[in-house]
Amino acid sequence: MATSSPTVLKWWIALELTKLRERAGLSRQQVASHLQCALSTVRHVETGRNLPRPLELREMLSLYGIPERVEQFTELLNSAKRGRDWFEAFTGAAPAWFDLFLGLESSAAQIESYDALVVPGLFQTAAYAEAVIRAGDPELSDAEVSRRIELRLARQDVLTRAPDQPTVWSVLDESVLHRSIGDTAAMREQLTHLVNLTQLPTVTIQVLPMATGPHVGINGTFIMFEFPDLTGNPTVAYTDGMIQGDYYERPEQLRRYRNALTHLHIAAAKPAESVAMITQRAQEPS
């Protein structure tokens, strides 16, 4: 398995154990009764708050009728306990709830997104990122802003990571190209950077023209992460919020986001046309 992020492994263990319990037609209370533990113990495992203990894991998998997967889960459990996430060096630069996002982003094989307000973090230049961060939280100190910029730029290493960089497909609302973030030089630098990024074989950017009018993405921006190297090919959708982000993992939820992305890809300008639009905007006088 390619991913080594303990945060992602912990998320997958929680997600997979929940799916297996539901598939077996059991409630959390029934599992707790079988394990002779508190209901909160099962809840904390399934929400990713805690990892199961080896004996609990063995009993759960036996109860779910798949004792043959004990070895696989045990290996992942040990990896989750031993591993270290790259972003531990940036502890405090972002709220703790954002750790899962950082782990998902750095481990995903495919990242797809729709953005209607600003350029996504993976594509931001330092000057553009500073303007976005300061606007988002004016009370941050200069030191905190600098730390967040460092984290944002460090995230972008995934775009050129060898040999397993993810496929990144981004749809940008055309308004993003016209919304002034920072000064004129910073905005021009950001737009030029977007054009340069499209030269990477794993990066695709489409622009959704404002002339298209209302569309499925009008309900808000989102990101989808896919992990084909993990059993079950799990996918998660993420949306930003004022206080914190939300993660969506259930099939019916993911189906809606997947359908939205499909419609956005069709409605947006083709990649080559999109690059031309970005280039033209970058060359326009201030």
Number of C-alpha atoms within 10 A of each C-alpha: 9 12 16 18 23 21 21 25 26 25 22 20 22 22 18 17 21 20 14 17 20 13 10 12 10 14 13 18 16 14 20 18 12 13 18 11 13 13 15 12 18 25 17 14 21 24 16 18 13 15 23 22 11 14 9 18 21 20 16 23 18 14 17 18 13 12 14 11 12 17 11 10 19 16 10 19 20 14 16 21 13 11 13 14 16 13 17 10 10 13 12 11 19 16 9 11 11 12 17 17 18 20 21 23 22 26 25 27 19 18 21 19 22 25 21 19 16 19 25 17 15 16 20 22 22 17 17 25 27 22 17 18 16 16 13 11 10 9 10 14 11 11 10 16 20 17 16 20 24 16 18 22 16 14 18 17 13 16 19 12 11 9 6 13 18 22 17 20 20 21 27 25 23 22 16 18 22 15 12 15 22 18 12 13 13 19 22 24 16 24 26 19 17 21 18 12 16 18 11 13 9 15 17 20 26 27 29 27 16 11 7 9 8 9 12 15 19 10 9 12 17 20 21 24 22 21 22 14 14 15 11 10 9 18 19 19 21 18 15 13 8 6 6 11 12 14 15 15 14 14 12 10 12 16 12 12 22 15 12 18 22 12 14 22 20 11 17 21 20 16 16 13 14 23 23 15 18 22 18 12 17 23 11 8 7 10
